[in-house]
Amino acid sequence: MADEQECRFDFLLDLPRDRAFSLCVDRLDAWWVSPFRNPGEGQVEPGIEPCVGGSCFEIDGNGRQRIWGTVLSIEPPIYVRLAWQVSQEGEEIADPLTASRVMVNFREAGEKTRLEIVHNEFLRHGEKGEQYLVQMQQADGWPRIISNLKTAAANVSWR
């Protein structure tokens, strides 16, 4: 794992930067994919409390809230940095200090927004960190999340 320690994705969303940021942080309902192995009953309601120390969570159909992250830093509409508190096995990690990191940068690209997602510090996940890195690069990891974001950007209605 000494050479490759991060997942890095760079892509365009067909939205201005403020709306791209809002889609990612305020409108998770339009694109969210539960990272948990057993997401619970019914559809989940995801959310991010957009402040330092804020929870990144989902609430299942039974009202159970599960934490999948913590906001480490945020500067709307420029970036959000999170602790990724989900284990390779799809279980909650209680302590954000033992979780990998996700940085999402929103860069203006004319009428569009260039998103740069960097998921790193997999060593925080322990011995399985390298395997987790590979897992998040696979089709069911970040590529699926990004595909959902692109679809949502094309289809979400703004109130």
C-alpha positions in Angstrom: 0.0 0.0 0.0 3.0 2.3 0.1 2.6 3.4 -3.5 -1.2 3.8 -4.0 -3.0 5.1 -1.0 -6.0 6.9 -2.4 -9.0 6.7 -4.7 -9.1 9.8 -6.9 -12.0 10.6 -9.2 -12.4 13.8 -11.3 -15.6 14.5 -13.3 -18.0 17.1 -14.4 -21.5 17.8 -13.2 -23.8 19.8 -15.5 -24.7 22.2 -12.7 -23.2 25.5 -11.5 -21.0 25.2 -8.4 -23.5 26.3 -5.8 -26.1 23.8 -7.1 -23.5 21.0 -7.4 -22.5 21.6 -3.8 -26.2 21.7 -2.7 -26.9 18.4 -4.5 -24.0 16.7 -2.8 -24.6 18.0 0.7 -28.3 19.0 0.9 -30.0 16.7 -1.5 -28.6 13.3 -0.7 -32.1 11.9 -1.2 -31.6 12.3 -5.0 -28.5 10.1 -5.3 -27.5 8.4 -2.0 -26.3 4.8 -2.0 -26.2 3.2 1.5 -22.7 2.0 2.3 -24.0 -0.4 4.9 -24.3 -4.1 4.3 -27.8 -4.2 5.8 -29.3 -0.7 5.3 -32.5 -1.6 7.2 -36.1 -1.7 6.3 -37.6 0.5 3.5 -36.0 3.4 1.9 -33.4 5.3 3.9 -33.4 9.1 4.5 -29.8 10.3 4.2 -28.5 13.6 5.5 -25.4 15.7 6.4 -25.3 18.3 9.1 -23.3 20.9 7.2 -21.0 22.1 10.0 -17.7 21.0 11.5 -18.4 18.0 13.7 -21.8 17.4 11.9 -23.0 13.9 11.4 -23.4 12.2 8.1 -26.2 9.8 8.6 -29.1 7.8 7.2 -32.4 6.9 8.9 -34.0 3.6 7.9 -37.7 2.8 7.6 -37.8 1.8 11.2 -36.4 5.1 12.4 -32.9 3.8 13.2 -30.2 6.3 12.6 -26.8 5.1 11.4 -23.7 7.3 11.2 -21.6 6.9 8.1 -19.4 10.0 8.6 -18.5 13.1 10.4 -17.8 16.5 8.8 -14.2 17.5 9.4 -14.2 20.7 7.5 -16.6 22.5 5.1 -16.5 25.7 3.1 -19.7 26.0 0.9 -19.6 25.8 -2.1 -15.9 25.1 -2.3 -15.3 21.8 -0.5 -16.4 19.3 2.2 -14.1 16.9 4.0 -15.4 13.9 5.9 -14.4 11.0 8.0 -15.7 7.9 6.2 -17.0 5.8 9.2 -18.0 2.7 7.4 -15.8 -0.5 7.6 -14.9 -2.7 4.6 -17.6 -5.1 5.9 -20.3 -2.4 5.7 -20.5 -1.7 9.4 -20.5 1.5 11.4 -17.2 2.8 12.8 -17.9 4.8 16.0 -14.7 6.8 16.2 -14.0 9.2 13.3 -10.3 9.1 14.3 -10.1 5.5 13.1 -11.9 6.2 9.8 -10.6 7.0 6.3 -11.0 10.5 4.8 -13.0 11.8 1.9 -12.4 15.2 0.4 -14.8 16.6 -2.2 -13.7 19.8 -4.1 -16.1 21.8 -6.2 -14.4 23.8 -9.0 -16.1 26.1 -11.4 -15.8 24.9 -15.0 -17.8 27.5 -16.9 -21.5 26.6 -16.5 -20.5 23.3 -15.0 -18.7 22.1 -11.9 -15.7 19.9 -11.8 -15.8 17.6 -8.8 -12.7 16.1 -7.4 -13.2 13.3 -4.9 -10.2 11.9 -3.0 -10.8 9.1 -0.6 -7.6 8.4 1.4 -6.0 7.4 4.7 -7.2 3.8 4.3 -4.5 2.7 6.8 -6.9 4.0 9.5 -9.0 0.9 8.7 -6.1 -1.4 9.8 -4.9 -4.5 8.2 -7.7 -4.5 5.6 -7.0 -1.0 4.5 -5.4 -1.9 1.2 -8.3 -4.3 0.3 -10.8 -1.6 1.2 -9.1 0.9 -1.1 -9.4 -1.6 -4.0 -13.0 -2.3 -3.1 -13.9 1.4 -3.2 -12.4 1.7 -6.7 -14.6 -1.1 -8.0 -17.9 -0.6 -9.9 -19.9 -0.9 -6.7 -17.9 1.7 -4.8 -17.2 5.3 -5.9 -18.0 4.7 -9.6 -21.6 3.8 -8.5 -21.9 6.8 -6.3 -20.5 9.1 -9.1 -23.0 7.6 -11.6 -25.9 8.3 -9.2 -24.6 11.9 -8.8 -24.4 12.5 -12.5 -27.9 11.1 -13.0 -29.3 13.2 -10.2 -27.6 16.4 -11.6 -29.4 15.8 -14.9 -32.8 15.0 -13.3 -33.2 16.9 -9.9 -35.6 19.7 -9.8 -34.7 22.9 -8.0 -37.4 24.4 -5.8 
